[in-house]
Amino acid sequence: MTDSNKEHESYTDSPNYDMDRPEYPVMQKAVVLNEKGIHARPAGKIAMIAKKAESDIVIIKNGQIADATQIMDILCLFCPMGAEIAIAATAPSDRRIVDEITELVNGKFEE
């Protein structure tokens, strides 16, 4: 985690959340489609992918930001089926990581 993004070490409230945040030049929306939502197994899959990134990868839901490398942070977002989330990176170089996590969510976590 970079020094400029230490506030993302765990999920935080951000009432001014929108899809045009300059600190996240790469961001994609997704809807959780699998019946059980994001539970431990899908959170683990997300974290494994996010750990390959060079920059910070986050999951955002209703203004809360979770470090995508931390399973507990992801679980604390409480993302049941139908939840709208955003997957974001702090650097354009990690676009493929954001794409990979988005595909995982759209593919119902291969469950």
N, CA and C atoms as an extended XYZ file, in Angstrom:
333
Properties=species:S:1:pos:R:3:atomname:S:1:resname:S:1:resid:I:1 pbc="F F F"
N         0.827       -1.171        0.000 N   MET     1
C         0.000        0.000        0.000 CA  MET     1
C         0.880        1.246        0.000 C   MET     1
N         0.570        2.186       -0.864 N   THR     2
C         1.376        3.392       -0.926 CA  THR     2
C         1.056        4.311        0.232 C   THR     2
N         2.018        5.175        0.584 N   ASP     3
C         1.820        6.102        1.695 CA  ASP     3
C         0.646        7.039        1.454 C   ASP     3
N         0.415        7.428        0.209 N   SER     4
C        -0.663        8.372       -0.082 CA  SER     4
C        -2.042        7.749        0.068 C   SER     4
N        -2.102        6.435        0.193 N   ASN     5
C        -3.395        5.772        0.285 CA  ASN     5
C        -3.567        4.975        1.567 C   ASN     5
N        -2.886        5.351        2.627 N   LYS     6
C        -2.986        4.619        3.887 CA  LYS     6
C        -4.399        4.602        4.437 C   LYS     6
N        -5.230        5.590        4.062 N   GLU     7
C        -6.588        5.603        4.558 CA  GLU     7
C        -7.400        4.420        4.053 C   GLU     7
N        -6.877        3.701        3.062 N   HIS     8
C        -7.583        2.565        2.504 CA  HIS     8
C        -7.135        1.241        3.106 C   HIS     8
N        -6.432        1.271        4.243 N   GLU     9
C        -6.002        0.030        4.867 CA  GLU     9
C        -7.194       -0.783        5.349 C   GLU     9
N        -8.317       -0.162        5.589 N   SER    10
C        -9.566       -0.857        5.873 CA  SER    10
C       -10.680       -0.023        5.271 C   SER    10
N       -11.894       -0.555        5.266 N   TYR    11
C       -12.954        0.209        4.611 CA  TYR    11
C       -13.248        1.478        5.392 C   TYR    11
N       -13.597        2.494        4.647 N   THR    12
C       -13.884        3.790        5.257 CA  THR    12
C       -15.155        4.352        4.658 C   THR    12
N       -15.805        5.230        5.380 N   ASP    13
C       -16.992        5.907        4.879 CA  ASP    13
C       -16.562        7.082        4.028 C   ASP    13
N       -17.168        7.233        2.891 N   SER    14
C       -16.866        8.338        2.005 CA  SER    14
C       -18.163        8.846        1.408 C   SER    14
N       -18.832        9.803        2.051 N   PRO    15
C       -20.138       10.255        1.587 CA  PRO    15
C       -20.103       10.917        0.220 C   PRO    15
N       -18.946       11.346       -0.255 N   ASN    16
C       -18.857       12.011       -1.540 CA  ASN    16
C       -18.480       11.046       -2.668 C   ASN    16
N       -18.787        9.768       -2.504 N   TYR    17
C       -18.445        8.760       -3.497 CA  TYR    17
C       -19.140        9.036       -4.827 C   TYR    17
N       -18.369        8.978       -5.893 N   ASP    18
C       -18.933        8.966       -7.232 CA  ASP    18
C       -17.946        8.245       -8.145 C   ASP    18
N       -18.367        7.975       -9.360 N   MET    19
C       -17.551        7.191      -10.277 CA  MET    19
C       -16.428        8.009      -10.920 C   MET    19
N       -16.299        9.285      -10.614 N   ASP    20
C       -15.286       10.121      -11.230 CA  ASP    20
C       -14.209       10.548      -10.240 C   ASP    20
N       -13.881        9.707       -9.300 N   ARG    21
C       -12.883       10.063       -8.297 CA  ARG    21
C       -11.502       10.067       -8.941 C   ARG    21
N       -10.775       11.174       -8.853 N   PRO    22
C        -9.467       11.249       -9.517 CA  PRO    22
C        -8.430       10.288       -8.947 C   PRO    22
N        -8.591        9.871       -7.699 N   GLU    23
C        -7.606        8.944       -7.129 CA  GLU    23
C        -7.745        7.526       -7.695 C   GLU    23
N        -8.815        7.274       -8.444 N   TYR    24
C        -9.035        5.973       -9.073 CA  TYR    24
C        -9.217        6.155      -10.576 C   TYR    24
N        -8.109        6.245      -11.326 N   PRO    25
C        -8.226        6.464      -12.768 CA  PRO    25
C        -8.823        5.273      -13.516 C   PRO    25
N        -8.852        4.118      -12.880 N   VAL    26
C        -9.456        2.935      -13.487 CA  VAL    26
C       -10.556        2.456      -12.551 C   VAL    26
N       -11.789        2.414      -13.055 N   MET    27
C       -12.909        1.983      -12.215 CA  MET    27
C       -13.985        1.360      -13.098 C   MET    27
N       -14.524        0.232      -12.634 N   GLN    28
C       -15.620       -0.421      -13.344 CA  GLN    28
C       -16.717       -0.781      -12.351 C   GLN    28
N       -17.949       -0.678      -12.806 N   LYS    29
C       -19.092       -1.087      -11.998 CA  LYS    29
C       -19.396       -2.558      -12.244 C   LYS    29
N       -19.984       -3.194      -11.243 N   ALA    30
C       -20.444       -4.582      -11.372 CA  ALA    30
C       -21.602       -4.781      -10.403 C   ALA    30
N       -22.413       -5.773      -10.696 N   VAL    31
C       -23.503       -6.173       -9.810 CA  VAL    31
C       -23.227       -7.599       -9.379 C   VAL    31
N       -23.318       -7.853       -8.083 N   VAL    32
C       -23.092       -9.196       -7.553 CA  VAL    32
C       -24.265      -10.072       -7.989 C   VAL    32
N       -23.977      -11.110       -8.773 N   LEU    33
C       -25.021      -11.933       -9.378 CA  LEU    33
C       -25.219      -13.293       -8.714 C   LEU    33
N       -24.220      -13.758       -7.993 N   ASN    34
C       -24.375      -15.089       -7.416 CA  ASN    34
C       -25.298      -15.059       -6.200 C   ASN    34
N       -26.003      -16.133       -5.987 N   GLU    35
C       -27.054      -16.223       -4.978 CA  GLU    35
C       -26.582      -15.923       -3.565 C   GLU    35
N       -25.371      -16.330       -3.223 N   LYS    36
C       -24.872      -16.147       -1.856 CA  LYS    36
C       -24.125      -14.837       -1.663 C   LYS    36
N       -24.016      -14.019       -2.708 N   GLY    37
C       -23.302      -12.761       -2.585 CA  GLY    37
C       -21.803      -12.982       -2.427 C   GLY    37
N       -21.112      -11.974       -1.921 N   ILE    38
C       -19.668      -12.095       -1.685 CA  ILE    38
C       -19.467      -12.609       -0.265 C   ILE    38
N       -19.152      -13.894       -0.165 N   HIS    39
C       -18.838      -14.523        1.111 CA  HIS    39
C       -17.341      -14.847        1.104 C   HIS    39
N       -16.883      -15.655        2.018 N   ALA    40
C       -15.442      -15.878        2.202 CA  ALA    40
C       -14.730      -16.391        0.947 C   ALA    40
N       -15.321      -17.357        0.272 N   ARG    41
C       -14.635      -17.920       -0.904 CA  ARG    41
C       -14.475      -16.883       -2.027 C   ARG    41
N       -15.546      -16.177       -2.433 N   PRO    42
C       -15.355      -15.138       -3.448 CA  PRO    42
C       -14.418      -14.013       -2.989 C   PRO    42
N       -14.494      -13.635       -1.717 N   ALA    43
C       -13.602      -12.594       -1.202 CA  ALA    43
C       -12.142      -13.044       -1.321 C   ALA    43
N       -11.889      -14.309       -1.059 N   GLY    44
C       -10.543      -14.856       -1.205 CA  GLY    44
C       -10.064      -14.818       -2.638 C   GLY    44
N       -10.964      -15.101       -3.588 N   LYS    45
C       -10.605      -15.048       -5.012 CA  LYS    45
C       -10.278      -13.616       -5.426 C   LYS    45
N       -11.082      -12.673       -4.963 N   ILE    46
C       -10.817      -11.261       -5.262 CA  ILE    46
C        -9.457      -10.864       -4.706 C   ILE    46
N        -9.187      -11.214       -3.453 N   ALA    47
C        -7.928      -10.838       -2.801 CA  ALA    47
C        -6.718      -11.427       -3.531 C   ALA    47
N        -6.830      -12.662       -3.991 N   MET    48
C        -5.716      -13.289       -4.711 CA  MET    48
C        -5.391      -12.523       -5.992 C   MET    48
N        -6.412      -12.106       -6.707 N   ILE    49
C        -6.191      -11.336       -7.930 CA  ILE    49
C        -5.631       -9.959       -7.591 C   ILE    49
N        -6.216       -9.285       -6.605 N   ALA    50
C        -5.795       -7.929       -6.240 CA  ALA    50
C        -4.338       -7.884       -5.775 C   ALA    50
N        -3.870       -8.947       -5.166 N   LYS    51
C        -2.485       -8.980       -4.675 CA  LYS    51
C        -1.456       -8.985       -5.805 C   LYS    51
N        -1.888       -9.250       -7.026 N   LYS    52
C        -0.987       -9.228       -8.184 CA  LYS    52
C        -0.772       -7.805       -8.694 C   LYS    52
N        -1.542       -6.857       -8.213 N   ALA    53
C        -1.490       -5.481       -8.718 CA  ALA    53
C        -0.256       -4.737       -8.223 C   ALA    53
N         0.161       -3.754       -9.002 N   GLU    54
C         1.258       -2.877       -8.608 CA  GLU    54
C         0.747       -1.702       -7.782 C   GLU    54
N        -0.519       -1.340       -7.977 N   SER    55
C        -1.108       -0.215       -7.249 CA  SER    55
C        -2.148       -0.739       -6.265 C   SER    55
N        -2.857        0.181       -5.617 N   ASP    56
C        -3.918       -0.195       -4.688 CA  ASP    56
C        -5.179       -0.534       -5.471 C   ASP    56
N        -5.795       -1.644       -5.118 N   ILE    57
C        -7.064       -2.062       -5.708 CA  ILE    57
C        -8.093       -2.010       -4.590 C   ILE    57
N        -9.233       -1.412       -4.867 N   VAL    58
C       -10.283       -1.290       -3.861 CA  VAL    58
C       -11.622       -1.733       -4.434 C   VAL    58
N       -12.511       -2.117       -3.517 N   ILE    59
C       -13.905       -2.391       -3.833 CA  ILE    59
C       -14.700       -1.297       -3.126 C   ILE    59
N       -15.627       -0.679       -3.839 N   ILE    60
C       -16.421        0.407       -3.276 CA  ILE    60
C       -17.894        0.023       -3.347 C   ILE    60
N       -18.587        0.191       -2.214 N   LYS    61
C       -20.030       -0.056       -2.162 CA  LYS    61
C       -20.662        1.001       -1.267 C   LYS    61
N       -21.622        1.723       -1.813 N   ASN    62
C       -22.351        2.747       -1.041 CA  ASN    62
C       -21.412        3.687       -0.287 C   ASN    62
N       -20.321        4.086       -0.924 N   GLY    63
C       -19.402        5.011       -0.300 CA  GLY    63
C       -18.387        4.390        0.629 C   GLY    63
N       -18.491        3.104        0.885 N   GLN    64
C       -17.493        2.438        1.724 CA  GLN    64
C       -16.417        1.861        0.808 C   GLN    64
N       -15.181        1.994        1.234 N   ILE    65
C       -14.037        1.550        0.441 CA  ILE    65
C       -13.318        0.439        1.185 C   ILE    65
N       -13.113       -0.679        0.490 N   ALA    66
C       -12.413       -1.822        1.081 CA  ALA    66
C       -11.143       -2.111        0.297 C   ALA    66
N       -10.071       -2.383        1.003 N   ASP    67
C        -8.826       -2.837        0.389 CA  ASP    67
C        -9.107       -4.221       -0.197 C   ASP    67
N        -9.002       -4.353       -1.517 N   ALA    68
C        -9.355       -5.611       -2.183 CA  ALA    68
C        -8.368       -6.739       -1.910 C   ALA    68
N        -7.246       -6.450       -1.268 N   THR    69
C        -6.307       -7.523       -0.913 CA  THR    69
C        -6.629       -8.139        0.444 C   THR    69
N        -7.597       -7.560        1.154 N   GLN    70
C        -7.927       -7.997        2.510 CA  GLN    70
C        -9.321       -8.624        2.559 C   GLN    70
N        -9.382       -9.915        2.791 N   ILE    71
C       -10.654      -10.650        2.803 CA  ILE    71
C       -11.635      -10.044        3.798 C   ILE    71
N       -11.183       -9.741        4.991 N   MET    72
C       -12.098       -9.190        6.003 CA  MET    72
C       -12.635       -7.825        5.587 C   MET    72
N       -11.829       -7.007        4.958 N   ASP    73
C       -12.307       -5.710        4.471 CA  ASP    73
C       -13.432       -5.907        3.462 C   ASP    73
N       -13.234       -6.850        2.543 N   ILE    74
C       -14.251       -7.120        1.521 CA  ILE    74
C       -15.534       -7.618        2.184 C   ILE    74
N       -15.412       -8.535        3.127 N   LEU    75
C       -16.596       -9.085        3.804 CA  LEU    75
C       -17.352       -8.006        4.583 C   LEU    75
N       -16.626       -7.036        5.140 N   CYS    76
C       -17.268       -5.965        5.906 CA  CYS    76
C       -18.126       -5.045        5.049 C   CYS    76
N       -17.970       -5.102        3.738 N   LEU    77
C       -18.829       -4.311        2.861 CA  LEU    77
C       -20.249       -4.869        2.797 C   LEU    77
N       -20.421       -6.141        3.148 N   PHE    78
C       -21.698       -6.841        3.064 CA  PHE    78
C       -22.307       -6.660        1.672 C   PHE    78
N       -21.952       -7.570        0.782 N   CYS    79
C       -22.400       -7.507       -0.609 CA  CYS    79
C       -23.252       -8.719       -0.949 C   CYS    79
N       -24.562       -8.653       -0.687 N   PRO    80
C       -25.442       -9.757       -1.051 CA  PRO    80
C       -25.725       -9.747       -2.552 C   PRO    80
N       -26.451      -10.739       -3.026 N   MET    81
C       -26.862      -10.778       -4.423 CA  MET    81
C       -27.591       -9.476       -4.753 C   MET    81
N       -27.241       -8.882       -5.867 N   GLY    82
C       -27.868       -7.636       -6.306 CA  GLY    82
C       -27.127       -6.382       -5.890 C   GLY    82
N       -26.115       -6.516       -5.027 N   ALA    83
C       -25.352       -5.342       -4.589 CA  ALA    83
C       -24.580       -4.750       -5.765 C   ALA    83
N       -24.606       -3.422       -5.856 N   GLU    84
C       -23.839       -2.715       -6.874 CA  GLU    84
C       -22.514       -2.289       -6.259 C   GLU    84
N       -21.428       -2.659       -6.926 N   ILE    85
C       -20.095       -2.330       -6.430 CA  ILE    85
C       -19.285       -1.699       -7.554 C   ILE    85
N       -18.175       -1.106       -7.178 N   ALA    86
C       -17.188       -0.627       -8.139 CA  ALA    86
C       -15.848       -1.234       -7.760 C   ALA    86
N       -15.100       -1.625       -8.761 N   ILE    87
C       -13.753       -2.143       -8.576 CA  ILE    87
C       -12.827       -1.078       -9.153 C   ILE    87
N       -11.827       -0.639       -8.387 N   ALA    88
C       -11.000        0.477       -8.825 CA  ALA    88
C        -9.527        0.255       -8.519 C   ALA    88
N        -8.695        0.927       -9.308 N   ALA    89
C        -7.245        0.890       -9.120 CA  ALA    89
C        -6.715        2.311       -9.071 C   ALA    89
N        -5.632        2.498       -8.320 N   THR    90
C        -5.031        3.828       -8.215 CA  THR    90
C        -4.056        4.118       -9.350 C   THR    90
N        -3.810        3.151      -10.232 N   ALA    91
C        -2.905        3.379      -11.364 CA  ALA    91
C        -3.469        2.737      -12.626 C   ALA    91
N        -3.377        3.426      -13.758 N   PRO    92
C        -3.865        2.872      -15.023 CA  PRO    92
C        -3.186        1.559      -15.400 C   PRO    92
N        -1.986        1.332      -14.914 N   SER    93
C        -1.259        0.101      -15.244 CA  SER    93
C        -1.956       -1.158      -14.723 C   SER    93
N        -2.892       -0.999      -13.786 N   ASP    94
C        -3.590       -2.162      -13.232 CA  ASP    94
C        -4.995       -2.345      -13.811 C   ASP    94
N        -5.216       -1.809      -15.003 N   ARG    95
C        -6.510       -1.976      -15.671 CA  ARG    95
C        -6.876       -3.461      -15.833 C   ARG    95
N        -5.894       -4.301      -16.172 N   ARG    96
C        -6.212       -5.724      -16.382 CA  ARG    96
C        -6.629       -6.407      -15.072 C   ARG    96
N        -6.106       -5.949      -13.941 N   ILE    97
C        -6.506       -6.501      -12.641 CA  ILE    97
C        -7.959       -6.133      -12.366 C   ILE    97
N        -8.322       -4.884      -12.614 N   VAL    98
C        -9.710       -4.447      -12.438 CA  VAL    98
C       -10.619       -5.238      -13.368 C   VAL    98
N       -10.188       -5.437      -14.614 N   ASP    99
C       -10.971       -6.221      -15.576 CA  ASP    99
C       -11.152       -7.660      -15.095 C   ASP    99
N       -10.089       -8.241      -14.570 N   GLU   100
C       -10.138       -9.636      -14.111 CA  GLU   100
C       -11.100       -9.795      -12.926 C   GLU   100
N       -11.062       -8.874      -11.987 N   ILE   101
C       -11.980       -8.947      -10.844 CA  ILE   101
C       -13.415       -8.704      -11.306 C   ILE   101
N       -13.608       -7.761      -12.224 N   THR   102
C       -14.949       -7.499      -12.756 CA  THR   102
C       -15.507       -8.724      -13.455 C   THR   102
N       -14.690       -9.402      -14.255 N   GLU   103
C       -15.111      -10.637      -14.918 CA  GLU   103
C       -15.474      -11.709      -13.900 C   GLU   103
N       -14.713      -11.796      -12.815 N   LEU   104
C       -14.996      -12.760      -11.760 CA  LEU   104
C       -16.363      -12.490      -11.139 C   LEU   104
N       -16.642      -11.218      -10.837 N   VAL   105
C       -17.942      -10.843      -10.266 CA  VAL   105
C       -19.050      -11.140      -11.266 C   VAL   105
N       -18.871      -10.728      -12.512 N   ASN   106
C       -19.884      -10.959      -13.539 CA  ASN   106
C       -20.103      -12.434      -13.830 C   ASN   106
N       -19.088      -13.250      -13.578 N   GLY   107
C       -19.176      -14.692      -13.786 CA  GLY   107
C       -19.632      -15.455      -12.560 C   GLY   107
N       -20.218      -14.766      -11.604 N   LYS   108
C       -20.742      -15.357      -10.362 CA  LYS   108
C       -19.670      -16.091       -9.565 C   LYS   108
N       -18.432      -15.606       -9.674 N   PHE   109
C       -17.297      -16.168       -8.914 CA  PHE   109
C       -17.051      -17.633       -9.235 C   PHE   109
N       -17.489      -18.054      -10.399 N   GLU   110
C       -17.296      -19.434      -10.871 CA  GLU   110
C       -17.935      -20.434       -9.927 C   GLU   110
N       -19.003      -20.028       -9.250 N   GLU   111
C       -19.683      -20.934       -8.320 CA  GLU   111
C       -20.884      -21.576       -8.977 C   GLU   111
